[in-house]
Amino acid sequence: MGWLILVALLAGVGLLVYAQRDWIQAAIREAQGEGDPARSGVFILRLVSDPSGARVYEDGAEIGRTPLELPVVRLQLASRPRQLVLRLPGRMETRAMVPNSLAPRAELRVVLPLAAPVRR
């Protein structure tokens, strides 16, 4: 008799959860930040240099040329800042820190100064 009550109780809970599935799914999406770019975990950083075409390096590895779009994970950026190095012949090597953003997209503009002429 006790097991019948347990089965009926579990069936009742199952029906209750099934009836509330839309509300539960909406709560999960909200907790994950879906639909709210300020709470979601990633934003896109557009890196632009003046002049364009600079090689972009992170941790010594080339990751592309400007203009470049990078996905940025907010939590990783908060715990470990990202530094980029931009190189272009005839220009000074320039370092830039990746900013954090609550917007779904952000832009970082970097000006590469002229390199000092080589004297002979």
N, C-alpha and C positions, 0 to 999 in steps of 0.2 A: 504494500500500500504506500509506503514511504517513497519508493522509487517512482510511482505514478505521479505523486505530487511534485517530485523533482523534475520529471519530464514535462509536466504541465507548466511548471514555473519557467523552465528553460525555453519552452515554446512561446510562452507569453513575452518573455524578454526578447526573443528573436523577432517576434511580430512588432514589438514596440520599436526596436532598432530599425527594422525594415521600413516601418511607417515614417520614421524620422530621417531616412537616408539623405534626402536633399539638404536638410538642415545640417546634418553631420558633415556632408561633403563641403558645404559652404563654409562651415567653421574651420575645416582643415585647410581649405584654400586661403582663408583669411589669415590663419596662423602662419602659413608659408609665405604670406605677402603677395600672393598672386593678385594681379589687378591693381596693385598699389606700388608704383615704381620706387617710392621712397622706402618701402619695406622689403622689396625683393632683394635677392642676394647679389645680383650682377648688374653692372651698367656698362655701356660702351663708351670708351674714350677715343675720340678722334684726335690724333697727334698730327699737327701741321707745323712745318718748318718754313722759315724764310731765309734763304731760298729753299724750294722744295727739292725732293730727291735725296735727302740725307739718309745715310744708312743708320738704322736704329739698333742698338745693342742693349741686351739686358743680361746681367751676370756673365758678360763676356761673349755671349752668343748673339749673332745677328738675327733679329726677328722680323726685319722688313725695311722698307723705305717709306719716307713720308711722301704724301699723306698716308696715314696708317690708322686703321681702326683696331682697337684692342679690347677684348672683354676683360673687365676688372671685377674681381670678387671682393665685395666690400669687407667682409670679415677677415679675409686674408690680408687685405691692405691695411686694416686697422692693427693687425698683429705684426705685420712685416712690411714696412714701407718699400715701395718699388722705385728704383732709380734707373733711369734710361740714359744712355749715352748716344749723342747724335754726332756723326762724322760726315764731312763733305770736303772733298779736295778744295784747297784755297780758303777754307774757313776754319775757325778755331773749334776744337772739340768742345762740345757743350753738354752739360749734365742737366737733367730735369727730373724732378720728383713727380710721380703720378699722384694727382690730387684725388681725394675721396669726393664722392658726389651722391646726393640723394636723388638727383634727376636720372631718368633712364638713359640719357646721353649727355656727354660732356665733351668739351674741346680744350686742348692744351696747345697754345701757340708758342713756338720757340724760335727766337731769332739767333742765327748763327753769325757771329761777327767775323769780319775779314781777318785772315791770319796775317801776322806781321811778315813783311817781305824778308826773304833770306838775303843777308848781305854777304858779298864775296870779297 
